[in-house]
Amino acid sequence: MKLAFDFGITNTDIVSYKNGEMSFFTSPSEEISEEFIEKLLLTYKN
C-alpha cells in the first residue's frame, strides 16, 4: 500500500493506492502530530 497526505489548513486529504485501486479520503485538519496521523490511518484503513 502507498499513501499520500496533503495537510491543508482546513482539510487533510489522503490518497491510498492498494492492489491497483486508488481511494480518496478527507478529514478536518488538526495539528500535525503522531497521534493525528495514527487517527487518520485507523479511521480510513481499507
N, C-alpha and C positions, 0 to 999 in steps of 0.2 A: 504494500500500500504506500502511496505517495500522498503527502499532504502539503497544501499551500495555505498560508494565513495572510490576510490583509487586515491589519489592525488600524481601523479608521477612528475618527473622533466619535462618531455616532454608532457605527456598527462594525463588528468584526466579521469578515467573510471568510469562509473556509471552502476549499475545493479538495475533494479526495478522489484519487484515481486507484481503482482496485479491480482486478480481473477484467480489464478493458472497458470499464464503465466509470464515468465521471459523475460525481454528486456534488451539489452546491448547497451550502448552509449559511445562514446569517444569524447573528446574535447581537444583542446590545453590547456595546463596548464597556469594558471595565478597565481598571488599572492593570497593565500587563504584569503578570506575576506567574509564578509556577502554579499556584492554585487556580488562577483563571484558565490557564492552558489545560490543566488537568480537568477542570469542569467542562470545558469545550469538548475535549476528547471523550469524556464519559457520556456527555449529552448527545453527541452526534455520531457515535460509533455506528458503523454499518457493516 
